[in-house]
């Protein structure tokens, strides 16, 4: 569709993000909440809702939910009840889901996102606790559906935004911040590919200047941030085409196919009264006391924006460096651990954003899985600062060797590999003089103003010294000989 047609509409997006909480047991019973076990091995009569069984709330799940609310500047509800949300899917053993309808554990709040257009506060409607459903498995060419109830009853929080997002880019930025935040808080592993973080998007269009939202469509269960963005882009285009033709948008639930990049209708959108919410008679109300809330606040870790501010104010890093280094908590922690052994904080940042990050990305690792200790990397930086190594040799030769043999010190490895930098004028001067004699035409070009030729001379020195010449000393000697 032409951009001019899309410009006539305001895109309205609300997100519902489900995060599985990192508890050992399920939210209303003691069954294990672990991922990846054999089907139907983490089930009991309570998970399967046998008659006469009673649920009991997992205190740890409530604490993790409150931490998320505190991080999002939400109001923590001091008195809560639980509700039954009735619907009938094969993977919902009770025939209803235990959730919080009228008294969510966290009310309001916001999350700050950053896009190309700047920063925006995205307001939250609520964060509430609920239980996950099981998993339906559809095997190819099989008529029957298999059911795995291991996931049924695993604790979730659902983070619900107001319909305040205005583009797929903002939705992507919001999901990125949510994933980062739950990992910093250590309340969810954030692995979208395993389903522990999932996103539903409510998308609608309205003419610019209109006072009422258009009919919304809900796109269900997207399991990557890229899929969220692509699904919203497709849905915006689809709805705009319908509206331009004068056709109505049907309020429905749709699924996203990553192979085609398109959304497809599943069923007409349920209304709230279809769920027939009513208070669960088996679960006691939850009361959050002053003492308990204070205890949770005391246990809160430093959050991403607090880490960023610390890296800028304490370690004097540029804002860009601070942003990159705080993209993951293990990287921020690793940075600070290295800085306990060196005061060259910018060099630490450069190494982490360069060679270390490249290695981690290539091997799909986090910084806390990196084999080189903070002490060893600080020692490596110290060798460069002391002019015993140059960066090129350190990064291209010593760094890989250190990864393969992290038990040895960088200096020992450098000596063993004969990598120590040569800062002896007596050994570098003859090499420089020989190069000057061999390239008289290049010398003339330099004297005639072609100063870039200096790079060629420097390259020759490094080649003939196998990268061991002190770059600063070599440059001084080259300049001195060129001006004779």
C-alpha positions as CSV (number, residue, x, y, z in Angstrom):
1,X,0.0,0.0,0.0
2,X,1.2,3.5,-0.7
3,X,2.6,5.4,2.2
4,X,0.2,8.2,1.6
5,X,-2.8,5.9,2.4
6,X,-1.2,4.7,5.6
7,X,-0.5,8.2,6.6
8,X,-4.2,8.8,6.9
9,X,-4.4,6.4,9.9
10,X,-3.1,6.3,13.5
11,X,-1.8,2.8,14.4
12,X,-3.0,1.7,17.9
13,X,-1.1,-1.2,19.6
14,X,-1.5,-2.7,23.0
15,X,0.7,-5.6,24.1
16,X,0.0,-8.5,26.5
17,X,3.3,-10.1,27.5
18,X,3.3,-13.4,29.3
19,X,6.5,-14.2,31.3
20,X,7.0,-17.6,33.0
21,X,8.4,-17.0,36.5
22,X,11.6,-18.7,37.7
23,X,10.1,-20.8,40.5
24,X,11.0,-24.4,41.2
25,X,7.4,-25.4,41.6
26,X,4.1,-24.5,40.0
27,X,2.0,-21.5,41.1
28,X,-0.7,-23.5,43.0
29,X,1.0,-26.8,43.8
30,X,4.3,-28.4,44.4
31,X,4.8,-30.0,41.0
32,X,8.1,-29.1,39.3
33,X,8.0,-26.2,36.9
34,X,11.1,-27.2,35.0
35,X,11.2,-27.0,31.2
36,X,12.2,-29.8,28.8
37,X,11.3,-33.0,30.8
38,X,9.5,-36.0,29.4
39,X,5.8,-35.3,28.7
40,X,3.4,-35.5,31.6
41,X,6.1,-36.2,34.3
42,X,5.4,-33.0,36.3
43,X,1.8,-33.6,37.0
44,X,-0.3,-34.5,40.0
45,X,-3.9,-34.7,41.0
46,X,-3.9,-30.9,41.7
47,X,-2.4,-30.1,38.2
48,X,-5.1,-32.3,36.7
49,X,-7.8,-30.8,38.8
50,X,-9.1,-34.0,40.3
51,X,-12.2,-33.6,42.5
52,X,-11.4,-32.7,46.1
53,X,-8.0,-31.2,45.4
54,X,-7.2,-27.7,46.6
55,X,-4.7,-25.2,45.3
56,X,-2.3,-23.2,47.4
57,X,-0.5,-20.0,46.2
58,X,3.3,-20.2,45.7
59,X,4.7,-17.3,47.8
60,X,7.8,-17.1,45.6
61,X,5.7,-16.4,42.5
62,X,4.0,-13.5,44.3
63,X,7.4,-12.1,45.3
64,X,8.7,-12.2,41.7
65,X,5.6,-10.6,40.4
66,X,5.9,-7.8,43.0
67,X,9.6,-7.2,41.9
68,X,8.4,-6.7,38.3
69,X,5.8,-4.2,39.5
70,X,8.3,-2.3,41.5
71,X,10.7,-2.1,38.6
72,X,7.8,-0.8,36.4
73,X,6.9,1.9,39.0
74,X,3.5,0.2,39.5
75,X,1.2,0.4,42.5
76,X,1.3,-2.9,44.5
77,X,-2.1,-4.2,45.4
78,X,-2.2,-4.9,49.1
79,X,-5.3,-7.1,49.0
80,X,-5.9,-9.5,46.2
81,X,-8.3,-12.3,45.3
82,X,-8.1,-14.9,42.5
83,X,-10.6,-15.5,39.7
84,X,-11.6,-18.3,37.5
85,X,-11.4,-17.5,33.8
86,X,-13.6,-20.1,32.1
87,X,-12.8,-21.5,28.6
88,X,-12.5,-25.0,27.2
89,X,-9.4,-26.0,25.5
90,X,-8.0,-29.6,25.6
91,X,-4.8,-28.4,27.3
92,X,-6.6,-26.6,30.1
93,X,-7.2,-29.5,32.5
94,X,-9.5,-27.6,34.9
95,X,-11.7,-26.1,32.2
96,X,-10.8,-22.7,33.7
97,X,-7.6,-20.7,34.4
98,X,-6.8,-19.3,37.8
99,X,-5.9,-15.7,37.3
100,X,-6.5,-12.2,38.7
101,X,-9.2,-10.2,37.1
102,X,-10.4,-7.5,39.4
103,X,-7.4,-7.3,41.8
104,X,-4.2,-7.5,39.8
105,X,-1.1,-7.7,41.9
106,X,0.4,-4.6,40.2
107,X,-1.6,-1.6,38.9
108,X,-0.4,1.0,36.4
109,X,3.2,1.9,36.0
110,X,5.3,2.4,32.9
111,X,8.3,1.3,30.9
112,X,10.7,3.7,29.2
113,X,11.6,2.7,25.6
114,X,14.0,4.3,23.1
115,X,13.5,4.4,19.4
116,X,14.9,6.4,16.5
117,X,12.4,9.1,17.3
118,X,13.5,9.4,21.0
119,X,12.4,8.1,24.4
120,X,8.8,7.4,25.4
121,X,7.1,6.2,28.5
122,X,4.7,3.3,27.7
123,X,2.0,3.2,30.3
124,X,1.0,-0.2,31.7
125,X,-2.6,-1.1,32.6
126,X,-1.6,-3.9,35.0
127,X,0.5,-6.9,35.8
128,X,-1.3,-9.9,37.1
129,X,-0.5,-13.5,38.1
130,X,-2.0,-16.5,36.5
131,X,-1.2,-20.1,35.6
132,X,-0.1,-21.4,32.2
133,X,-2.0,-24.0,30.2
134,X,-0.6,-27.3,29.0
135,X,0.7,-27.9,25.5
136,X,-1.1,-29.4,22.5
137,X,1.1,-31.3,20.1
138,X,0.0,-31.8,16.5
139,X,2.2,-34.4,14.7
140,X,2.4,-34.3,11.0
141,X,0.0,-36.7,9.2
142,X,-1.6,-37.7,12.6
143,X,-5.3,-37.1,13.2
144,X,-5.0,-37.1,17.0
145,X,-3.7,-34.3,19.2
146,X,-1.3,-35.2,22.0
147,X,-1.4,-33.3,25.3
148,X,1.5,-32.6,27.6
149,X,0.4,-31.1,31.0
150,X,3.9,-30.4,32.3
151,X,3.4,-26.7,31.6
152,X,-0.1,-26.6,33.1
153,X,0.1,-24.6,36.3
154,X,3.5,-23.0,35.7
155,X,3.4,-19.5,37.2
156,X,3.0,-16.6,34.8
157,X,2.8,-12.8,35.0
158,X,0.9,-11.0,32.3
159,X,2.1,-7.5,31.6
160,X,-0.6,-5.5,29.9
161,X,0.1,-2.2,28.3
162,X,-2.4,0.6,27.6
163,X,-3.1,0.9,23.8
164,X,-0.3,3.5,23.7
165,X,2.2,2.0,21.2
166,X,2.1,3.6,17.8
167,X,4.4,1.5,15.6
168,X,5.9,-1.9,15.3
169,X,9.3,-0.3,16.1
170,X,7.9,0.8,19.5
171,X,6.5,-2.7,20.1
172,X,9.9,-4.2,19.3
173,X,11.6,-1.7,21.6
174,X,9.1,-2.5,24.4
175,X,9.7,-6.3,24.1
176,X,13.4,-5.7,24.1
177,X,13.2,-3.7,27.4
178,X,10.8,-6.3,28.9
179,X,13.2,-9.2,28.1
180,X,16.1,-7.2,29.5
181,X,14.2,-6.3,32.7
182,X,13.0,-9.8,33.6
183,X,16.6,-11.1,33.1
184,X,18.1,-8.3,35.3
185,X,15.5,-9.1,38.0
186,X,16.1,-12.8,37.5
187,X,12.4,-13.5,37.5
188,X,12.2,-15.1,34.0
189,X,14.9,-16.4,31.6
190,X,13.4,-14.5,28.7
191,X,13.8,-17.3,26.2
192,X,11.1,-16.6,23.7
193,X,12.0,-19.6,21.6
194,X,11.2,-21.9,24.5
195,X,7.9,-20.0,25.2
196,X,8.9,-18.6,28.6
197,X,8.3,-15.1,27.2
198,X,5.4,-14.7,24.8
199,X,3.6,-11.8,23.3
200,X,0.1,-11.1,22.1
201,X,-0.5,-7.9,20.2
202,X,-3.8,-6.0,19.9
203,X,-3.7,-3.9,16.7
204,X,-6.2,-1.5,15.3
205,X,-6.3,1.6,13.0
206,X,-8.2,4.8,13.3
207,X,-8.4,7.8,11.1
208,X,-6.1,10.6,12.3
209,X,-8.1,13.0,14.5
210,X,-10.8,10.3,15.3
211,X,-11.9,10.0,18.9
212,X,-12.7,6.3,18.9
213,X,-10.4,3.4,18.3
214,X,-11.1,1.0,15.4
215,X,-11.9,-2.6,15.7
216,X,-8.9,-4.5,17.2
217,X,-7.4,-7.7,16.1
218,X,-5.4,-9.8,18.5
219,X,-2.3,-11.6,17.2
220,X,-1.5,-14.6,19.5
221,X,1.7,-16.1,20.9
222,X,4.6,-14.7,19.0
223,X,7.8,-16.2,20.1
224,X,10.5,-13.7,18.9
225,X,10.8,-9.9,18.9
226,X,11.4,-10.0,15.1
227,X,8.1,-11.9,14.7
228,X,6.3,-9.3,16.8
229,X,7.5,-6.5,14.6
230,X,6.8,-8.3,11.3
231,X,3.3,-9.5,12.4
232,X,2.3,-6.0,13.4
233,X,3.6,-4.6,10.1
234,X,1.6,-7.1,8.1
235,X,-1.5,-6.6,10.2
236,X,-1.3,-2.8,9.8
237,X,-1.1,-3.1,6.1
238,X,-3.9,-5.7,5.9
239,X,-6.3,-3.5,8.0
240,X,-5.4,-0.4,6.0
241,X,-6.2,-2.2,2.7
242,X,-9.6,-3.2,4.1
243,X,-10.5,0.2,5.3
244,X,-9.4,1.9,2.1
245,X,-11.8,-0.5,0.3
246,X,-14.6,0.5,2.6
247,X,-14.7,-2.9,4.2
248,X,-15.0,-3.6,7.9
249,X,-12.2,-5.0,10.1
250,X,-13.5,-8.1,11.9
251,X,-12.6,-8.2,15.6
252,X,-10.9,-11.6,15.8
253,X,-8.0,-13.6,17.1
254,X,-5.3,-14.3,14.5
255,X,-2.1,-16.3,14.4
256,X,1.2,-15.4,12.8
257,X,3.0,-17.7,10.3
258,X,6.7,-16.9,10.4
259,X,7.2,-18.8,7.1
260,X,4.9,-16.6,5.1
261,X,5.1,-13.4,7.2
262,X,1.3,-13.2,7.3
263,X,-1.4,-13.4,9.9
264,X,-4.4,-15.8,9.6
265,X,-7.8,-15.7,11.3
266,X,-8.4,-18.3,14.0
267,X,-11.6,-17.4,15.7
268,X,-13.9,-14.5,16.5
269,X,-12.5,-12.4,19.4
270,X,-14.0,-13.4,22.7
271,X,-15.7,-10.7,24.8
272,X,-14.9,-10.5,28.5
273,X,-18.3,-11.8,29.5
274,X,-17.5,-15.0,27.5
275,X,-15.0,-15.9,30.2
276,X,-17.6,-15.7,33.0
277,X,-15.1,-14.5,35.6
278,X,-15.9,-15.2,39.2
279,X,-13.9,-15.4,42.4
280,X,-12.2,-18.7,43.0
281,X,-13.7,-20.2,46.2
282,X,-10.7,-22.4,47.0
283,X,-7.8,-19.9,47.2
284,X,-7.5,-17.6,50.2
285,X,-7.1,-13.8,49.5
286,X,-3.5,-12.6,49.3
287,X,-2.5,-9.8,51.6
288,X,0.8,-7.9,51.1
289,X,1.9,-6.6,54.4
290,X,4.2,-3.5,54.9
291,X,7.0,-5.8,56.3
292,X,6.8,-8.2,53.3
293,X,6.8,-5.4,50.8
294,X,9.7,-3.7,52.5
295,X,11.6,-7.0,52.4
296,X,11.0,-7.4,48.7
297,X,12.1,-3.8,48.0
298,X,15.3,-4.5,50.0
299,X,16.1,-7.5,47.8
300,X,15.7,-5.6,44.5
301,X,18.8,-5.8,42.3
302,X,20.2,-2.8,40.4
303,X,18.1,-2.3,37.2
304,X,19.4,-1.6,33.7
305,X,19.0,2.2,33.8
306,X,20.8,2.2,37.2
307,X,23.6,0.3,35.7
308,X,23.8,2.7,32.8
309,X,24.0,5.7,35.1
310,X,26.7,4.0,37.1
311,X,28.8,3.2,34.1
312,X,28.6,6.9,32.9
313,X,29.0,8.6,36.3
314,X,31.5,6.3,38.1
315,X,33.5,4.8,35.2
316,X,33.2,7.9,32.9
317,X,32.1,5.9,29.9
318,X,30.3,7.5,26.9
319,X,26.5,6.9,26.9
320,X,26.8,4.6,23.9
321,X,29.3,2.3,25.7
322,X,27.0,2.2,28.7
323,X,24.0,1.3,26.6
324,X,25.8,-1.6,24.9
325,X,27.4,-2.9,28.1
326,X,24.1,-3.0,29.9
327,X,22.2,-4.8,27.2
328,X,22.7,-7.9,29.4
329,X,23.3,-8.1,33.1
330,X,26.2,-10.7,32.8
331,X,28.1,-8.2,30.6
332,X,27.6,-5.3,33.0
333,X,28.7,-7.5,35.9
334,X,31.8,-8.7,34.0
335,X,32.8,-5.2,33.1
336,X,32.7,-4.1,36.7
337,X,34.6,-7.2,37.8
338,X,37.4,-6.4,35.4
339,X,37.5,-2.7,36.6
340,X,38.4,-4.0,40.1
341,X,41.9,-4.9,38.6
342,X,42.5,-1.9,36.2
343,X,41.6,1.8,36.0
344,X,41.7,1.9,32.2
345,X,37.9,1.7,32.1
346,X,37.6,2.8,28.4
347,X,40.0,0.0,27.3
348,X,37.8,-2.5,29.2
349,X,34.8,-1.2,27.4
350,X,36.5,-1.4,24.0
351,X,37.6,-5.0,24.6
352,X,34.1,-6.0,25.8
353,X,32.3,-4.3,22.9
354,X,34.9,-5.6,20.4
355,X,36.7,-9.0,20.7
356,X,34.8,-10.3,23.7
357,X,31.3,-9.5,22.3
358,X,32.3,-11.0,18.9
359,X,33.3,-14.2,20.5
360,X,30.2,-14.4,22.7
361,X,27.9,-13.7,19.7
362,X,29.7,-16.3,17.6
363,X,29.4,-19.0,20.3
364,X,25.9,-18.0,21.6
365,X,27.2,-17.3,25.1
366,X,26.6,-14.8,27.8
367,X,29.5,-13.0,29.5
368,X,29.2,-15.2,32.6
369,X,30.1,-18.2,30.4
370,X,33.2,-16.5,29.0
371,X,36.3,-18.6,29.8
372,X,38.7,-15.7,30.4
373,X,38.5,-14.5,34.0
374,X,38.1,-10.7,34.7
375,X,41.6,-10.7,36.3
376,X,43.2,-12.2,33.2
377,X,41.6,-9.7,30.8
378,X,42.7,-6.9,33.1
379,X,46.2,-8.2,32.9
380,X,46.0,-8.4,29.1
381,X,45.0,-4.7,29.1
382,X,47.8,-3.9,31.5
383,X,50.4,-5.4,29.0
384,X,49.1,-3.1,26.3
385,X,49.1,-0.1,28.7
386,X,52.7,-0.9,29.6
387,X,53.7,-1.0,25.9
388,X,54.6,-4.7,26.2
389,X,52.0,-5.6,23.6
390,X,50.2,-3.8,20.9
391,X,46.5,-4.1,20.5
392,X,46.6,-5.9,17.1
393,X,48.9,-8.7,18.4
394,X,47.0,-8.9,21.6
395,X,43.6,-9.2,20.0
396,X,44.5,-11.4,17.0
397,X,47.1,-13.7,18.6
398,X,47.2,-13.6,22.4
399,X,43.4,-13.3,22.9
400,X,42.5,-16.5,21.1
401,X,45.4,-18.4,22.8
402,X,44.1,-17.1,26.2
403,X,40.6,-18.4,25.4
404,X,42.0,-21.8,24.6
405,X,44.2,-21.9,27.7
406,X,42.6,-19.6,30.3
407,X,44.5,-21.2,33.2
408,X,47.8,-19.4,32.1
409,X,48.5,-15.8,32.7
410,X,48.5,-13.5,29.6
411,X,52.1,-12.5,30.2
412,X,53.3,-16.1,30.4
413,X,51.4,-16.9,27.2
414,X,52.8,-13.9,25.4
415,X,56.4,-14.8,26.4
416,X,55.9,-18.4,25.3
417,X,54.5,-17.3,22.0
418,X,57.3,-14.7,21.6
419,X,54.7,-11.9,21.2
420,X,56.2,-9.2,23.5
421,X,56.4,-5.8,21.8
422,X,59.9,-4.6,20.7
423,X,60.6,-1.2,22.1
424,X,64.3,-1.3,21.4
425,X,65.4,1.5,19.1
426,X,68.5,-0.5,18.2
427,X,66.5,-3.3,16.6
428,X,63.8,-1.2,14.9
429,X,66.0,1.6,13.5
430,X,67.9,-0.7,10.9
431,X,64.5,-2.0,9.7
432,X,63.1,1.5,9.2
433,X,66.3,2.6,7.3
434,X,66.2,-0.5,5.1
435,X,62.5,0.3,4.1
436,X,63.3,3.9,3.4
437,X,66.1,2.8,1.0
438,X,63.9,0.3,-0.8
439,X,61.1,2.8,-1.5
440,X,62.7,6.0,-2.7
441,X,59.7,7.0,-4.9
442,X,57.3,6.6,-1.9
443,X,59.7,8.8,0.1
444,X,59.4,11.5,-2.6
445,X,55.6,11.2,-2.6
446,X,55.6,11.8,1.1
447,X,57.9,14.8,0.8
448,X,55.6,16.2,-1.9
449,X,52.7,16.2,0.5
450,X,51.2,12.7,0.2
451,X,51.1,12.1,4.0
452,X,49.0,9.0,3.7
453,X,52.1,7.1,2.5
454,X,53.1,7.0,6.2
455,X,50.6,4.1,6.6
456,X,52.4,2.1,4.0
457,X,55.7,2.5,5.7
458,X,54.2,1.5,9.1
459,X,52.7,-1.6,7.5
460,X,56.1,-2.6,6.2
461,X,57.6,-2.2,9.6
462,X,54.9,-4.3,11.2
463,X,55.2,-7.0,8.6
464,X,59.0,-7.3,9.0
465,X,58.8,-7.3,12.8
466,X,55.8,-9.7,12.7
467,X,53.7,-7.1,14.5
468,X,56.0,-6.8,17.5
469,X,57.4,-3.3,16.9
470,X,56.2,-0.6,19.3
471,X,53.8,1.4,17.0
472,X,54.5,4.7,18.7
473,X,58.3,4.2,18.5
474,X,58.1,2.9,14.9
475,X,56.1,6.0,13.9
476,X,58.6,8.3,15.4
477,X,61.5,6.6,13.7
478,X,59.7,6.6,10.3
479,X,59.0,10.3,10.5
480,X,62.5,11.1,11.6
481,X,64.0,9.2,8.6
482,X,61.5,10.6,6.1
483,X,62.4,14.1,6.9
484,X,66.2,13.7,6.6
